[in-house]
Amino acid sequence: TQRLATFREADKKRITKAFEDAGAQLKKNYASSPLLDNVLSRLDALSHQVDYTHLSEGLGIYVSKNHSQMVHYPFSVAEKTLIGEHFDSRYLLYMRDNVVEYYLLVISKKYLRLFKCYGEDIEEIKDSAFPMEYKEEFEYAPPSVANSFSSNVLVGYEKDKSFLQEERLKEFLRLADTNLKKYIAGNTILVISGDNKEIADYTGVTAYSKNIIGKVKGNYVVKQDMALEAWAEVQKYIAKRNELLVSDITELVGEDKA
């Protein structure tokens, strides 16, 4: 399946045909019975639940006497219809091991937001810790009387203001990092998003450097756009992790240890 709306009609035709083919095969291979009626009824119910405006890269339809489920895969799958005593679980197992839960920390000049993600699914955390709002409370009064020293004094004030702003921002980021303790532990995956300076400021104070596996540059208005960019970073991390696992097992095979 495709994410883009331009493919919506084509996807609808393919998916509708897949449902029809599955129903036809069931009727051809199995005699009429309450069990067959049950499965066909579940299949028909799922066919009316497909949301063609929110498809991912793959779609799985699983139906049995006691179970029916639609699974959106954030990766492409081979088109096939299988009928038998067991579900084909290859893609489900792959998703279990490679589509993971992670957190996305979004840093801006005014707000700091935390999202809990699973693959492309994204949900903002709203509790006592997040979101956080940064308020600039620095006040200063430049000299009101013009004299030969006023320009130098003003420059001094500006330097003080800039320094205090920087320190207060870092303190804000340290507080945010403390709040993350509630969510980040062990090998929890963390992706951070923001402008270059904001990301640099945060990575300079965080205690979770080892958890950060990717950085998304820029600010996104639409949550789903952020999720897609963050998920792309997580996929790169998983691919690299899997390459290391393959390398390790190959080495062990070579040493007759596997």
Sequence and secondary structure as in RCSB ss.txt:
>XXXX:A:sequence
TQRLATFREADKKRITKAFEDAGAQLKKNYASSPLLDNVLSRLDALSHQVDYTHLSEGLGIYVSKNHSQMVHYPF
SVAEKTLIGEHFDSRYLLYMRDNVVEYYLLVISKKYLRLFKCYGEDIEEIKDSAFPMEYKEEFEYAPPSVANSFS
SNVLVGYEKDKSFLQEERLKEFLRLADTNLKKYIAGNTILVISGDNKEIADYTGVTAYSKNIIGKVKGNYVVKQD
MALEAWAEVQKYIAKRNELLVSDITELVGEDKA
>XXXX:A:secstr
  SSGGGHHHHHHHHHHHHHHHHHHHHHHS S HHHHHHHHHHHHHHT   TTS  SEEEEEE SS EEEEEESS
        SSS   HHHHHHHHHS EEEEEEE SSEEEEEEEETTEEEE  SSSSSEE          SS  TTH
HHHHHHHHHHHHHHHHHHHHHHHHHHHHHGGGT  TT EEEEEE HHHHHHHHTT S GGGEEEEEES  SSHHH
HHHHHHHHHHHHHHHHHHHHHHHHHHHHHTT  
